[in-house]
Each structure stands twice: as structure tokens, then as C-alpha cells.
Amino acid sequence: MERIQLGSSGLECARIGLGTWAIGGREWGGTDEAQAIATIHAAIDRGITLIDTAPIYGFGRAEQLVGAALAQGRLRERVLIATKCGLSWQGERVYRDSRPATVRRELEDSLRRLRTDVIDLYQVHWPDLQTPFEETAATLETFRQEGKIRAIGVSNCSTAQMEAFRAVIPLTSVQPPYNLFERAIEHDVLPYASRHGVAVLAYSALCRGLLTGRLRPDTRFGDDEVRHVDPKFQGERYRHYLAAVDGLEALAQRRFNVPVLALALRWVLDQGASVALWGARRPEQLDPIGAIEGWQLDDEARREIDAILARHIHEPLQPSFLEPPRARPLL
Ligand SMILES: NC(=O)c1ccc[n+]([C@@H]2O[C@H](COP(=O)([O-])OP(=O)(O)OC[C@H]3O[C@@H](n4cnc5c(N)ncnc54)[C@H](OP(=O)(O)O)[C@@H]3O)[C@@H](O)[C@H]2O)c1
């Protein structure tokens, strides 16, 4: 599989990473633990060498499953673990909190759940606007000097926020949403990251399943699923997105003899993301991995893609519904 260096951290990984939000179960209609562990093993068998997770995914469950999967055999040494800090929860209520004491507690919890001594890439999940970025950056740098993390990243950050981090620490990566339907970072974060040698780990590369080609107009999502509230999956707008997927599927087959899922992931990589995160939770979902490699998009295909998007999606939506509240609750 294609590989890439993550910034100047010295870490290297395959350009497809496994995402584990769905494996955590919460907001994805529950999890099947045996399938989750089998998916992590299947990912490693297929050459994936970075697993992205977070404490918030299933309130610790995704990290526990990653830890359990890697504890079998000598798998830990074959992958980079990328986890996150900066989101806490009380009951079902999620809030941003990157204060030094909170982040320290989170780090110890993550190390325990992941059954490891060191986290390869530690990312701030969402910027905490009530804690100075410089303070969070300095706290993470302390963890790095203690040998508990190897590299530092951020997620869901503006270029100004990345700049504030970079004033204090070497920033290895940024993790923004990026897929054929959610392209906001092309105007700022993507060129900024390329200019400053910051790796881009693209999340929701399949637009939460829309770009797999498996969803139908009558596909129903449970009340507890993120897609139940995601505006792209509602009413007339959902049908427009599905029509765009049909167009992209036809193009993928005709031009490259691959499924639309492979076109979607190839596009993310060819646009300049370092790594595309693929949220799989059953082993067979990773079967099309071979179709992503060995070819590249050409200018004609890019023009056709843009024409399909322009034909069907008149008001492209960014995933702002994912954003946690900006202010900490009074606890
Ligand atoms: N930093 C952040 O704030 C942030 C936010 C979101 C995501 N992420 C990271 O990015 C990762 C990926 O993003 P994502 O989970 O939002 O979504 P995604 O990768 O765009 O889509 C995931 C969904 O696609 C479906 N899928 C995957 N492979 C499939 C296949 N071969 N056939 C049919 N369906 C398939 C699955 O849906 P079913 O479950 O219906 O099968 C899966 O849950 C996450 O797991 C997480 O690690 C980070």
C-alpha cells in the first residue's frame, strides 16, 4: 500500500487509515464487539498501519476495542495509534475541555484503555475556545517529552488555530472533514498544511457512508444514529446526494473499472490529503481496498466529477452539525 511520512515526526504509515467512530457504537446504532475486533485485524492484514480512535467514540469503548484487538499477537508494533483529547462528557452531554489537568487525566485513561505505553499521534479533537491554544500545545509537548506520546496533531482547527499551535510545538497533523461532498478545506487548511509540512488525515472520507454506493432512498437510520440527524441524509437533499453518487458510480466503473467507494478514497488522496480515514466496522467492508491503488485521477475525470457534483448538489453542506457546543457547561 502507498505510504507517507507524517509531517516531520519520523512516523510513517499507509495512506488509508482505519477510523473507529462507528466501532464505538454510540451514534452508530450500537456495536458488535467480535466484528469490531475482526475488522481491526482485517485492516492490519490488508496493510493498514494507522488506527484512528478517540475517547469520545462510544465513551471509551472504541479505544478499549482497539486495545483488545492489538493485544492479540504482536500487533501493537505493526500500527500507529492515533487517538485524541479535548472532548469530555457528563452523561450524554459532550463538551470541549483542553485544560491541562483534564488532558492529563484523558491521556492516562487512553493509555490504559489502549493497553499501551505510548500513543503515536495525540490529536486535540476540537479546539477548546476557553483554554488558550498555546497552553494546550505546551501541555501536549510535556507528554511528548515524557515519552507518553510521539507526535502531536489537531482536528477541526482553522489555520489561525494551527498557527497558534505551531508557535509553540512542531505540529505533525491536522484532521479535518474531507470528501467529495465536503470540500471546505480546499480554500484554507489544505494549502496551509501543504505549505507548512503538516500531514492531513481526512475524516469522513466516505461522507459517513454516502459515498459507498450502498445507500438507497429507502435506507432507514435508527433514532440513535448520527445519520438520523445529518442533514445530508434527509428528504429531498438525500435524494440529490444519492443521484450524485449514481453519477459518480457510473464514472468510476466506465473510466477506471472500480466501485464508487474506491473513486471517493482515491480522490481524497489525489487531492493532497496524506491519509484517508475509512470508517469500517465489518471485515468485509474493507474488501475493496485493492481497488484504491494502482491508478490515479486525470484532469478529464476531475472535470467530469466536478460536473456531476455541480449538476446534483446546488448548496453543498459542510458537516457543521458535528460541532460540539463552544462553551463548557457549568459543572
Ligand atoms: N476528528 C473528528 O472530529 C472526526 C469526525 C468524524 C470522523 N472521524 C474519524 O474518521 C473516521 C471515518 O469517518 P466516518 O466514520 O465519519 O465515516 P466514513 O468513513 O465516511 O463512513 C463510515 C461508514 O461507511 C460505511 N461503510 C464503510 N465501508 C463500507 C463498505 N465497503 N460498504 C458499505 N458501507 C461501508 C459504514 O456504514 P455502516 O455502518 O452503515 O455499514 C461506515 O460506518 C471515523 O471513524 C473517525 O476515526 C473524526
The ligand as a Gaussian input file, in Angstrom:
#p B3LYP/6-31G(d) Opt

LIG

0 1
 N      -11.876000      14.298000      14.154000
 C      -13.177000      14.285000      14.056000
 O      -13.889000      15.166000      14.547000
 C      -13.819000      13.132000      13.322000
 C      -15.183000      13.198000      12.938000
 C      -15.710000      12.138000      12.223000
 C      -14.914000      11.042000      11.908000
 N      -13.618000      10.988000      12.324000
 C      -12.732000       9.829000      12.033000
 O      -12.837000       9.477000      10.664000
 C      -13.269000       8.125000      10.543000
 C      -14.083000       7.917000       9.280000
 O      -15.165000       8.816000       9.205000
 P      -16.694000       8.413000       9.493000
 O      -16.747000       7.292000      10.449000
 O      -17.387000       9.689000       9.753000
 O      -17.297000       7.919000       8.171000
 P      -16.907000       7.299000       6.770000
 O      -15.630000       6.609000       6.782000
 O      -17.115000       8.403000       5.814000
 O      -18.105000       6.254000       6.625000
 C      -18.232000       5.220000       7.548000
 C      -19.409000       4.327000       7.211000
 O      -19.358000       3.924000       5.861000
 C      -19.930000       2.641000       5.742000
 N      -19.013000       1.771000       5.008000
 C      -17.675000       1.677000       5.129000
 N      -17.195000       0.781000       4.260000
 C      -18.252000       0.301000       3.578000
 C      -18.428000      -0.653000       2.543000
 N      -17.388000      -1.304000       1.997000
 N      -19.666000      -0.888000       2.083000
 C      -20.716000      -0.235000       2.592000
 N      -20.640000       0.672000       3.581000
 C      -19.408000       0.930000       4.060000
 C      -20.195000       2.102000       7.120000
 O      -21.573000       2.294000       7.364000
 P      -22.471000       1.164000       8.078000
 O      -22.076000       1.282000       9.483000
 O      -23.827000       1.592000       7.742000
 O      -22.095000      -0.132000       7.485000
 C      -19.362000       3.034000       7.983000
 O      -19.838000       3.178000       9.268000
 C      -14.021000       7.887000      11.864000
 O      -14.203000       6.528000      12.140000
 C      -13.118000       8.602000      12.833000
 O      -11.978000       7.812000      13.117000
 C      -13.067000      12.026000      13.009000

